[in-house]
Amino acid sequence: MEASFSLSWIDYTIMLIYFVFVLGIGWALKSYMKSASAFLEAGRSLPAWVTGLAFISANLGALEVIGMAASGAKYGLATVHFYWIGAIPAMIFLAIFMMPFYYGSKARSVPEYLKLRFDEKTRGFNAFSFAIMTVFTSGISMYALALLMENILGWNFNLSLIISALIVLIYTYLGGLSSAIYNEVLQFFLIVVGFLPLVIIGLINVGGWNGLVDNLSPEMGHSWKYIGAEHPMGSWIGIVMGLGFVLSFGYWCTNFLVVQRAMAAGSMSAARKTPLIGAFPKMLLPLLVIVPGMIAIALLNMGDSGFELPAKGAGYDYDLVIPMLLKQYFPTGILGLGLTALMASFMSGMAGNVTAFNTVWTYDIYQSYIKPGKSDKHYLRVGQITTIVGVLVSILTAYVAALFNNVMDFLQLVFAFINAPLFATFLLGMFTKRTTGHGAFYGLLAGTTAAALHHGLTQPEGALSLIKGGWLAKVHVYPSEMVQNFWTAIFAFGVALIVTIIISLATKRTKTDSDLKGLVYSLTPRTVDDSKYWYQKPETLAIVILVSVIVLSVIFW
Amino acid sequence: MGLDIKLPIGLMFTLLGVLMTVFGLITSSNAAMYQKSLNININLWTGVVMLIFGVFMLTLALIKKSGGK
């Protein structure tokens, strides 16, 4: 393949050093893994800056690095909406309003919170769907890594898959959640140091920010200015409500993969600061993941740059933006560093899913339904064995992904349906005591159904297969798949909200006020933050982040 | 957890920083190699930045170990 790289001893040495450290961290943590809590919850002992960086890094996997660069190449600067209107407000909401309940309730997982707040069936629904989703996501991450290694380095697909799985298995088996979190922090710094030189050189080449914008079509250089019905990201209502509110709050506030990082913090104050500390680098990540996509297109438009992006169908293979830029600018040496950063991001995406799967399986499925009341040693052992099983199932799903691409698309679609209404359940559950278990459960089911129905009745423009929607009828056509997703989420959330309220009002409360203490806003004493100075308080940090995001949005309007 | 994460981060970045700085220095006369990176010795620069960051992290870890809380 034309994208192949030639690596020398120095590149391999850099990769090797990274792997030695990754495994070494797992090894060094081994002796602390004496209880299930140490293994699955990192003993709730980590400082806020560590959990904060892990919080965003667990997410900085294959999907974000490759996907956001591809999106930057396709849609330009408007992709920042995933950050500035999407992730950041949701992370602030999680820190200020939701963390006190997650951390203060002593729940060990998000499904367990649902059990404490509502009932067994709501927990079961969330635990099983989450467990299946995480192993599949981890499998997809693995598949993407092995495919990339095969395409750009010419490595054997099977061998890359097995070796990367083995490395993840070893360090998560040895050090559990702490090991995954520590490696996420290491990976975060590696990604910055590996990708920032790429962005700097790329920007110099296209003539700085102004040169970049001059070489792109006008709408690609703005975040808000060209947003409207004609834009591939759709109208501002879909962006603000669908992406900003439902999808982002649903993801960042209820997905145990990220919430678990905050719950591993050493104190309530540290847990609340976790998403806030993560928000500072998160706000600047577009520079590392979106700008490369824009640089790639500017280079193609310039014509004389010598940069090539392989074709795919009628357009380009946008997923190859980062690898092709690495090839364009990086000589041997830093090339090894850039590739290591890329591999690190894939592997920690995998490890994050494996550790979240572990905790939910051990606490919410095994301890709840299979064998309750066993000793702590027993659950520690189960957690360790689950790590092995989780990685093995991920390998299996990676091969399923390799064989049947459509199966993966289909599953991701189903997960999207299940996730869309979840934030309605949490919002009503955390902020009103009247919401009942029946209301929550049937609201979730109704919301999931509404998502599926909306998908079945609408289609993105130019859709070729029914997996993109319209399998019932074609009532409405959206300008792109992304806009369709935003509206699927809005409908699912709306239906879940209404159904949960109606059924809650029609059914009796099964939990008394004292049962719900620490779980519901009105029944919980306000959290008093123990930070020494005013500028360390979560509220102060939240305001600083909000102002910064607004300033950034205005500058890049 | 008993392990201070600043220690492995500091060690790894110092090690990689030294490696890349030295590699950047020995290849600095190789103009053909750095044509790709617009004639910037990207290995040297990145190496130096990594080295500074690594030593900074190591210092913090050692200060914490010897006396700090």
Interface residues (C-beta under 8 A of the other chain):
Chain A: I10 T13 I14 I17 Y18 F21 G24 I25 A28 L29 S31 Y32 A42 G43 S45 L46 V50 S178 Y182 V185 L186 F189 V193 P197 I201 I204 N205 Q328 Y329 F330 P331 T332 G333 I334 L337
Chain B: M1 G2 L3 I5 P8 I9 L11 M12 F13 L15 L16 L19 M20 F23 G24 T27 M33 Y34 K36 S37 L38 I40 I42 N43 W45 T46 V49 M50 F53
